[in-house]
Amino acid sequence: MSELKRRALLMILDGWGEGNGSKSDVIANTPTPNIDALKAKYPHNTLFTSGENVGLPDGQMGNSEVGHLNIGAGRVVYQDLVKINRACEDNSIADNPVLKEAFQYAADNDKQVHFLGLVSDGGVHSMDTHLYKLCDITKDYGLEKVFIHALTDGRDTDPQSGLGYVENLEKHLETSNGKIATLSGRYYTMDRDKRWERIKEGYDALVNGKGKYVSSVVQAIKDSYDAGLTDEFIKPVVVVDDNNKPVAKIEEGDVVLCFNFRTDRLRQITITLTQQDMPEFGMHAIPLHYLTMTRYDDSFKGVNIVYDKENVKRTIGEVVAEAGFKQLRIAETEKYAHVTFFFSGGREKEFEGEKRILVPSPKVATYDLQPEMSAFPVKDAIVKELNEKSIDLAVLNFANGDMVGHTGIYPAIEKAVKTVDQCAGEVVEAAVANGYDVMIIADHGNADFAVNEDGSPNTAHTTNPVPVILVTEDYDRIGQGILADVAPTLLKIMGVEQPEEMTGKALI
């Protein structure tokens, strides 16, 4: 076992960017006495969390999955988005064996092909150009029964941008292949918080052709806007033909491809379509030729993966465990996967000496209704752990800046920011009292830009840099860097050797 130089706490303020200080920057315009005091007293700087700095395309905003992956890995991890973009550009996607097999199977057996996913260029969960390319490829197989089950975004894109994305898709389909069969806001089909009653509404449209019947999805979106429902919350609609029959339902033996590359938000619909019956919700798994763009879950059986992930080895969790030290990961439900699975490089299992604390997120429809979320119980739990002094590296996430930031509701975001500032202050106090150095960072921005120039809410992440504050008596400055530099910095604080796989650099 190595000798520990110093215990460390990494505090991730999710969605806490360094904005331009304008009126739309909630963080700059909300009193944050604790964070301000820490910046006044301790070394601080900024980190870049978007684009090529985190393995995304240039200019692409960062997100929590990518952020935590880079933080834990201590290197730039090239993202699925970059990989798939390249495959679409050089047409190598057409030679992907998993895709070829699926489309050939559909052609040989006269089966329907269904594409399910988020239709936007948000680049967080999906990219509409990937869908365009998939539709193009089906033409080469002479497939005529190709259907799109479009999910509208409004979280990683503007709340009423869905209309434009769907119009663009329909325009592409004029020269490509495929028809839109259903449409739903991501609130339903992309739930990840076990709200099975929401998934049920999406499932019913996909499998049972249940939902509001429409002849035009464009008109359906306009009607939703008129009714005050933005993209995220559009209720599932089913496109019908001239005989008032659904143009397509997912049926036994069909090919279904989920084209979201981000793994978390099409998991639940995949479970209900392929993995387990949920009779209490009237949902039953169907024998399908089912594909997902990336590996959504290691436990899934019978799901074909178009682009499988290489799990990242020698993350900070692994290195700290090998050195014989104890670590803690703590977050509320919404960010629990981020401080565990993603922070560990795509590994579900705990490392030796790793403890995990999951604090349930509040069961509210949207987090503007409870902007504190579960920050106070998270804070209480970590303070208790710090007082016991048994943990050598603690990793903590406060979800509020991001999750409440996604609502775009200014007073709620303000309350979220105040909550996080208060909790951060108390946690730092406990950490310092118990001999910990604290590194405070964010994974990306969000609450630093809440209102667009036209006054409409901005619900998406930002590409602004984020703060890094080092609460320590051992160092008087910290350099500017990227998320890949966080793990090497923490290892240096702890006196643990940085492995060669980590190409990030210590900022002290």
SVG drawing of the C-alpha trace seen along z (x, -y; Angstrom):
<svg xmlns="http://www.w3.org/2000/svg" viewBox="-60 -42 64 56">
<polyline fill="none" stroke="black" stroke-width="0.4" points="0.0,0.0 1.3,-3.5 1.6,-6.1 -1.2,-8.7 0.1,-12.3 -3.3,-13.9 -7.0,-13.0 -9.0,-14.5 -12.6,-15.5 -13.7,-16.2 -16.9,-18.2 -18.6,-18.5 -21.2,-21.3 -23.2,-20.0 -24.1,-22.6 -22.1,-25.4 -20.4,-27.4 -18.5,-30.7 -20.8,-32.9 -20.5,-36.4 -22.2,-38.0 -25.2,-39.2 -28.8,-39.2 -29.2,-35.6 -26.3,-34.3 -28.1,-33.1 -24.9,-32.1 -23.4,-35.5 -26.6,-37.3 -27.4,-35.1 -25.6,-35.7 -23.1,-32.8 -21.2,-33.9 -19.5,-30.6 -18.1,-30.0 -17.1,-33.7 -15.2,-33.4 -13.4,-30.2 -12.3,-32.0 -11.1,-34.9 -9.0,-32.7 -7.8,-29.8 -6.2,-29.3 -8.7,-29.0 -8.8,-29.0 -11.0,-27.6 -11.4,-24.4 -12.6,-23.8 -15.4,-21.2 -16.7,-21.3 -15.7,-20.4 -12.3,-18.8 -11.2,-19.3 -13.5,-16.4 -13.4,-14.4 -16.4,-15.9 -16.7,-17.7 -15.3,-21.3 -17.9,-23.7 -20.1,-20.9 -21.3,-21.6 -20.2,-19.1 -22.6,-17.0 -22.6,-15.1 -21.8,-11.7 -18.8,-13.0 -17.7,-15.2 -17.6,-12.5 -15.9,-10.1 -13.1,-12.6 -12.8,-13.5 -12.4,-9.9 -10.2,-8.8 -7.6,-11.6 -7.4,-11.7 -9.5,-13.0 -11.9,-10.2 -13.1,-10.4 -16.8,-10.2 -19.2,-8.0 -20.5,-11.2 -17.1,-11.8 -16.7,-8.2 -20.2,-7.9 -19.9,-11.3 -16.7,-10.1 -18.3,-6.8 -21.2,-8.7 -18.9,-11.1 -16.6,-8.4 -19.5,-6.0 -17.9,-3.3 -21.1,-3.0 -22.6,-1.3 -20.1,1.5 -20.9,2.0 -21.5,5.7 -24.2,5.4 -26.2,3.0 -25.6,5.0 -26.9,8.2 -30.0,6.4 -30.9,4.8 -30.2,8.0 -32.4,9.9 -35.3,7.4 -34.9,7.7 -34.8,11.5 -37.8,11.8 -39.9,8.8 -39.7,7.3 -40.4,3.7 -37.4,1.6 -38.0,-1.0 -35.7,-3.8 -36.3,-5.1 -34.5,-8.1 -34.2,-11.8 -34.5,-13.9 -32.3,-17.0 -28.8,-18.1 -28.3,-18.6 -25.4,-16.1 -25.9,-15.0 -28.1,-11.9 -28.2,-11.7 -27.5,-13.5 -30.2,-13.8 -27.6,-13.4 -27.0,-9.8 -30.7,-9.0 -30.5,-10.6 -27.6,-8.3 -29.4,-5.2 -32.4,-6.0 -30.2,-6.4 -28.5,-3.0 -31.9,-1.2 -32.4,-2.2 -29.4,-0.1 -31.3,3.0 -34.5,2.1 -36.3,1.9 -39.7,0.3 -41.1,0.6 -38.9,-1.8 -40.5,-3.8 -39.2,-6.5 -40.4,-6.9 -39.3,-10.5 -38.7,-11.8 -38.6,-15.6 -36.0,-17.3 -36.4,-20.7 -33.8,-20.1 -30.5,-20.0 -32.1,-22.3 -34.5,-25.2 -38.0,-24.2 -39.7,-24.9 -37.0,-23.8 -38.6,-20.4 -40.8,-21.7 -37.7,-22.7 -35.9,-19.4 -39.0,-17.3 -39.5,-19.5 -35.9,-18.9 -36.3,-15.2 -39.4,-15.1 -37.5,-17.1 -34.6,-14.5 -37.1,-11.6 -38.4,-13.0 -35.2,-11.8 -34.2,-9.2 -36.2,-6.3 -38.7,-6.1 -41.8,-7.5 -42.5,-9.0 -44.9,-6.6 -45.0,-8.1 -43.8,-11.2 -43.4,-11.8 -41.7,-14.3 -38.6,-12.8 -40.4,-13.2 -42.2,-10.0 -40.1,-7.5 -36.8,-8.8 -37.5,-8.7 -34.7,-7.3 -36.1,-7.7 -38.3,-4.6 -41.5,-6.5 -42.9,-3.5 -46.3,-5.2 -44.5,-7.7 -42.7,-4.9 -46.1,-3.2 -47.4,-6.1 -44.5,-5.9 -44.7,-2.1 -48.4,-2.2 -47.8,-4.4 -44.9,-2.2 -46.5,1.2 -50.2,0.7 -50.7,-2.3 -52.4,-4.0 -52.2,-7.8 -53.7,-10.8 -54.2,-9.9 -52.7,-12.5 -52.1,-12.7 -49.3,-15.2 -46.6,-15.3 -45.8,-18.9 -49.3,-19.9 -49.3,-17.8 -46.2,-19.7 -47.9,-23.1 -51.0,-22.0 -48.9,-21.0 -47.2,-24.4 -50.6,-26.1 -51.7,-24.0 -48.6,-25.2 -46.7,-22.0 -43.0,-22.4 -40.9,-19.7 -40.0,-17.8 -43.6,-17.3 -45.4,-16.6 -47.8,-13.8 -47.3,-10.7 -49.1,-10.9 -49.6,-8.1 -49.5,-8.8 -52.4,-7.2 -53.0,-6.4 -56.0,-7.3 -58.0,-4.6 -57.3,-6.0 -55.0,-3.0 -51.6,-3.5 -48.9,-3.5 -46.8,-1.2 -46.6,0.6 -43.6,2.5 -44.4,6.2 -42.8,9.5 -39.7,10.2 -39.3,6.5 -35.9,4.8 -35.8,2.0 -32.7,-0.3 -32.4,-2.9 -30.1,-5.5 -29.4,-7.5 -25.7,-7.0 -25.9,-8.1 -26.7,-5.1 -29.0,-6.2 -32.3,-7.5 -33.4,-4.7 -32.6,-2.0 -36.1,-1.8 -38.0,-1.6 -35.5,1.1 -36.2,3.0 -39.9,3.0 -39.6,3.9 -37.0,6.6 -36.0,7.6 -38.9,8.1 -42.7,8.1 -44.4,5.5 -47.9,6.8 -48.8,4.3 -48.3,1.6 -49.6,3.6 -46.1,3.8 -44.7,7.1 -41.3,7.9 -41.5,8.8 -39.2,11.1 -37.4,8.5 -34.1,8.1 -33.1,5.2 -30.1,2.9 -28.8,0.1 -26.2,-2.4 -24.0,-1.9 -24.0,0.5 -26.8,-0.7 -26.5,1.9 -24.1,4.8 -27.0,6.9 -29.2,6.7 -29.7,10.0 -30.2,10.4 -29.5,6.8 -27.1,6.1 -24.7,3.2 -23.7,1.2 -20.7,-0.6 -19.5,1.1 -17.7,-0.8 -14.2,-0.1 -14.3,-0.5 -11.6,-2.9 -8.9,-1.3 -6.8,-2.8 -9.2,-5.4 -8.6,-7.3 -11.0,-4.9 -8.9,-1.9 -5.6,-3.6 -6.7,-4.6 -8.0,-1.1 -4.8,0.5 -2.8,-1.8 -4.9,-0.4 -7.0,-3.5 -10.7,-3.8 -13.0,-5.9 -16.5,-7.1 -18.9,-8.1 -22.0,-10.0 -24.9,-11.7 -28.6,-11.8 -30.4,-9.5 -30.2,-11.9 -26.4,-11.9 -25.6,-8.6 -24.7,-6.8 -22.3,-9.7 -20.3,-9.5 -20.2,-5.6 -20.5,-4.1 -19.2,-7.0 -16.6,-8.2 -15.3,-4.6 -14.9,-4.6 -18.0,-2.6 -17.6,-0.1 -20.7,0.8 -18.9,2.8 -17.3,1.1 -13.6,1.2 -12.0,2.8 -12.5,0.3 -15.2,-1.7 -18.3,-2.8 -21.4,-4.2 -24.2,-6.3 -27.3,-6.9 -29.7,-9.6 -33.1,-9.3 -34.0,-12.4 -37.4,-13.9 -40.4,-12.5 -41.6,-15.7 -42.7,-16.1 -40.0,-18.8 -37.3,-20.0 -38.4,-23.7 -41.1,-22.4 -38.3,-21.5 -35.1,-23.3 -33.3,-22.1 -33.7,-18.5 -31.9,-16.2 -28.9,-18.5 -29.4,-18.8 -29.6,-15.0 -26.6,-14.5 -24.7,-17.2 -25.7,-15.6 -24.5,-12.2 -21.1,-13.4 -20.4,-15.4 -21.1,-12.3 -18.5,-10.4 -15.9,-13.2 -16.3,-13.3 -15.5,-9.6 -12.2,-10.2 -12.3,-6.7 -12.4,-7.7 -9.2,-8.7 -10.9,-10.0 -14.5,-11.2 -16.3,-12.1 -19.5,-14.1 -22.0,-15.6 -24.6,-18.3 -27.1,-18.0 -29.1,-21.2 -27.4,-23.6 -27.9,-21.2 -31.2,-19.5 -33.0,-22.7 -31.1,-24.6 -32.8,-22.3 -36.2,-23.7 -35.2,-27.2 -37.2,-28.7 -35.1,-31.6 -36.4,-31.8 -36.1,-28.1 -32.5,-28.1 -31.7,-30.9 -32.9,-28.8 -30.9,-25.9 -27.8,-28.0 -28.3,-29.3 -28.9,-25.7 -25.7,-24.4 -23.7,-27.4 -25.0,-26.7 -24.3,-23.0 -20.8,-23.5 -19.9,-25.8 -20.9,-23.3 -19.2,-20.4 -15.9,-22.3 -16.0,-23.3 -16.3,-19.7 -13.6,-18.6 -11.1,-21.1 -11.8,-20.3 -11.1,-16.7 -7.8,-17.2 -9.1,-17.0 -8.0,-19.1 -11.0,-19.9 -11.1,-20.4 -14.3,-22.1 -15.2,-21.9 -18.1,-21.5 -18.6,-19.0 -20.1,-21.6 -22.2,-24.8 -25.9,-25.3 -27.2,-27.7 -24.8,-30.3 -27.1,-31.0 -30.8,-30.7 -32.5,-33.2 -32.1,-33.7 -31.8,-37.2 -35.5,-37.1 -36.5,-36.4 -37.3,-32.7 -35.9,-30.2 -32.6,-28.5 -32.7,-24.9 -29.5,-23.6 -25.9,-23.3 -23.3,-26.0 -19.8,-25.9 -18.5,-28.3 -15.5,-27.3 -16.2,-26.1 -14.5,-27.0 -11.8,-25.0 -11.1,-25.9 -8.5,-24.1 -9.1,-24.4 -5.6,-23.6 -2.8,-24.9 -0.1,-23.2 -0.4,-25.0 -0.8,-28.7 -1.8,-28.4 -3.6,-26.1 -3.3,-26.2 -6.0,-26.5 -6.8,-23.1 -9.4,-20.7 -11.4,-17.9 -8.7,-15.4 -6.4,-17.3 -8.5,-16.7 -7.6,-13.1 -3.8,-13.8 -4.2,-16.8 -6.0,-14.7 -3.5,-11.9 -0.7,-14.4 -2.5,-15.8 -2.9,-12.3 0.7,-11.3 -0.3,-8.5 1.7,-8.0 -0.1,-9.0 -0.3,-6.0 1.0,-6.5 -2.5,-5.9 -3.5,-9.2 -2.4,-11.8 -3.9,-14.7 -1.5,-16.9 -1.6,-17.9 -2.5,-21.6 -0.4,-22.2"/>
</svg>
